[in-house]
């Protein structure tokens, strides 16, 4: 942990937070993978672990500065700032891209995950038979999760809080996508699209001075859901980090083997060539949720058509995804050399 960060390092950390936030938004992609490849995963986990009773005792006894220093606040605040920026900028662009250029978006993230597997595995060292077993278990669980059927949307606050706890798995455990878990729980659109859009609209109207009491009351249910979801995410983030920090200290290689397996298993989720399968009733009519949206039941994955130009463009985006991971690794190494020098 380095409390004395250069301005360039601070800007770079915010950019990493933006990338992590964007990855968390895409079902099947884990923000934890970005943390791994960008070289700050363990600092992220150990910093969150410091949000504990001792830190809050320091807050009471010595004030906010001591608390902030103990939890590596400079690092966490910059990273979280990047994630917040991402949710109101890059994430909005991703929503648009997924609607209009879905094949290429999935291809890019597929390439990033392939590159991440190589990046993490190349420095693993000697593989024992037990490590291969952990790898297999991780891949099996990751693959199994990818073929589960999504549930219906549920806006009850206790369930929204639970979704918040579960959704941060993508940040703390690479390969397990928090947004895909939300899709399986049926609340992806509610929590990562509708509620965020409601907050964005609220802030826009506030800045424009056009917010009326009637509009505020109309937006409040979604804002309340976002608040409860955020509280659940905070609880989950701290809880998961304590568990993972303890596991990493005692079972580092085993944990890394499971993580590599998770990431490999998640490739089924982001396979670019797929079509949506919608839930239907007994007569074949597509079912819709309370807000009139068609309910996705599953995905039908297929092999690419080699006589289509789109296929070659998609392969190009897979290559771009791999190149992004390689670039992140090279930049991270360069930063380490500069800091050590």
N, C-alpha and C positions, 0 to 999 in steps of 0.2 A: 504494500500500500504506500502510495506516495502523495502526501498532502500538498507538497510544493510542486504543482504541475505548471508547465509552461502554457502560455495562451494557446499555442498550436495543439498541444495535447488536450486541452479543454475542448477546443473546437472539434477535434477528432473524436473525442469521447461522446460529444453530443451527436455527431454524425453516426456513430455506432449505435447510440440509443434510437435514432431515427430508423436505422436499418432493422434493429431488433423489433421495434414497434410495428414496422411494415410487415415483417415476417410473421409476427404473431397474428396479424389480421387475416392472413391467407390460410384457409382450412388445409391441413396436411403439412404445413410448414411450421417449424419450431423456432422461436426467437432464441432459444438456448443454443441452437446450432450456430447462429451468428456470434453469440458470446464465445463459443468454443473456438471458432475459426479466427475471430478477431483477437483472441488471446486474453480475454478478461473474465472467463467463466468462473474460475476459482476465486478471484478477487470479488466478483459479484456475489457468489454464494457465501463466502466468509464475511463479507461486509454486512449482508442481511442477517447473518447469524449473530452479529453483534447487537442487533436490536433485541435486547433482552432485559431482564430485571436489573442487572448491574448498570446498564446504560441509563435506565430510567432513575435509578438511585443517584447516578452522577448528575442527571438533570435536576433533581430536587436539591442536591447538596452543593453542586458547583456551577449550575446554570447551563444554558443552552450550548455555549461554546464547547464545554467539556463533553457534553452528550454528542454534539455534532462531530467532534474529532474522534470520539471512541467508535462511532458507527461508520467511520470513513465517509462522512457526509458529503464531502466535496465530490467524491467519485459517484456516489448514489444520486445526488441531486442533478449532476450533469447528465447522467445516463437517463434518469427519469424525465428530465427536461426534453431530451431527444425523443423519447417515447411519446410524450404529450404532443410535441410538434408534429410527430408522424401521424397521430390519430386525426389531426385536423388538416393535414396536407397530403402526405404521401398516401395515406390510407384512402383518402377521397379519390385520388388518381387511380389507385388499385381497384376500387369499386367500379370505376368507369372502364378500366382496361379489362376487367374480368367479364364485363357485359359485352364489350365490342371486340376484344382480342383474346378471348378465353384460352384458346389453344396455345398461343405464344406466351401468355403469362404462366400457365402450368409448365410449359417447356422450360422456361427460364428458371423456375424454382426447382424443377426436376434436375436440371443441370447443377444447380447450387448444392442440392443434397448429395448428388453423386460425387461432386468435388469435395464436399465435407467429409464423406466416408473415407476417401483417400487421405485427406489431411489429418484426420484424427488417428486413423489406423497406422500411418507410416511411422509414427513415433512411439507406437505402443511397446515395441521391444519383443522379447521372447513370449510366444504364445504357448501356454501350457494347455493340457487337455481340459482342465477345469475352466480356463478362460474361454475356450471354444464352446463349452457347454453354456456358459453365461451369455455368450454371443448368440447362440442358437435360441436360447430362451427369450432374450430381448427381441430378436427378429420375429419369433413366433408370436409373441404378445403384440408387437407393433403391427404385424400383418393381420392378426386376428381382429384388432381394434378397427383396422381400415375397412373391414367387411361387415361391421355391425350396422344395423338398420337404425336410421334417425328416429327420435321420438317426436311427439307433438310439442308445440310451444306451450310454456307454462310461465305465467307472469306473477305467480304467488311469491311474495317477498322472501319467504324462508328458502324457497327453491332458487331464487335469484342469488341469494347470499351463498348458497351451496355451489352454484355455478361459478361464482367469483372465486371461491376457494379452489375449485377444480381447474379453472381456466388458466391459472398461473403455472400449471405444470409445464406448459410450453416454454416458459422462461427459465425454469429451474432444472428441467429434465430434457436435454436435447433429444429430438426424435419423437417426443410425445407432443403433438400439436394441441395447444389449448383451444384454438379456434375450431379445430375439428372435433374436439370433445364437446364444445358448445353446440356444434351442429348435431352431434349424436344425441345430445340432451334436448334438442329442439329449440334452443334459445339463441342460436348464432345471430339471426337477423334482428331479434329483439334487443340483444345486448351490445352487439358490435356495429349495428347499422342504425336502427330506429332511435335508440336512446342517445347515441352519439350525435346523430343528425338533429335531435331535439335540443341538445345542449348547444350545438353550433348555431341553430336558429335563435335560441334564447340570447346568446352572446351577441349575435348580429343585430337583433332588434334592440338590445340594450345600448349598443354603440351608436345605432341610428336614432335612438330616442323614440322608437315606435312601439315599444312594448306596452300593451294595455293590460289591465287586470284580467280581462276575459281571455286573452291569448296566454297570459301567464298561468292561469288555471288550467287551460287546455294542455299546456306543455308539462305541468307539474307531475302527472302520473309517470311520464317517461323519465323525467329528471330524478324522481324518487327512486325509480328502478335503477338508474345509473349510479346513484349514491350508494344504494344497498349493494349493488354489484361491485363497486369500487372498494367498499369496506370488506366484503368477502375476499376480494383479490388481495388486499393488504394482509389480512389474516392468513390466507393461504401462502402468500409469498414468504412471510416470516417463518411460518410453521414448516413448510417444505425445505427452506434453506437450513434450518436447524437439523432436520433429519438428514439431508444430503451432506452437510458439512461433517457430521459424525460418521456417516458411511464412507465418505471420501478419505477421512483420516485413517480408518481401520481397513478398508477394502478398496483401495484406490484402483488397482488394475481390474478387479472384478466389476467395479462400477463402470469403468471406461468400456469394458467389453459389453456390458448390458446396453450402454448408451449407443455404441456402434451398431449393435443389433437393432435397437429401437429405430435408429435413423434409416438403416437398411430396410426394415419392415415398413417404414412410412412411405417408401417409394410407390407402393400400391395406391396410396391416397392421391399422390400428385401425378400419377401416370397421365400424360397429356391427352392421349387419345381415348376419350370416354364421352358418353352421352348420358344425360339425366334420365332416371326412371322415376316417374311421378306416382304417388299413391292414388289408387282408384277405388271406387266402390264396386259393388257386385255387377253393375251394368256397364262398367268401364269408364265412367265419368271421372275426370281428374278431381281429386279432393283439394279443397282450399282451406286455409286457416281463417281465423276470425277477421283478418284484415284483407281477405281476398287474394292472398298469395298462394300459388300452387305449391303443394307439399312434395318435396323431393324424398323419395323412398330409398333410392340407391343410385349407383352409377353402373352403366354397362361399358366395360373396358374392351377395347379392340386394338388390333395391330394396325399400324399406319399403312396408308395406300401409297405405294411407291410411284404411282403415275400422277400424283398430285403435287403441284408446286408448293402448296401449304405445308406438306410433309417436310420438304427441304428447308423451308423457312423455320419450321418448328425445330428441326435438328440444329439449325444455326443458333436458335435461342437457347437450346440445351448447351451448345458450346459456349455461348455468352455467359450462361449461369456458372459453368465450370471456371471460365476466365475470371469472373468476379471473385470467386473463392480464392483462386490463385493470387489475384491482385491484393486481396485482403491479407493473405498470408505474407506476401512480399512487403507490403506496407508495414505490417506489424513487426516483421524482422528488422526493417529499416529503422523504425521507431526505437526498438530495443537497442540497436547499435548506437544510435544517436544519444540515447539516455545513458548508456554505459560509458560512452566516450566523453 
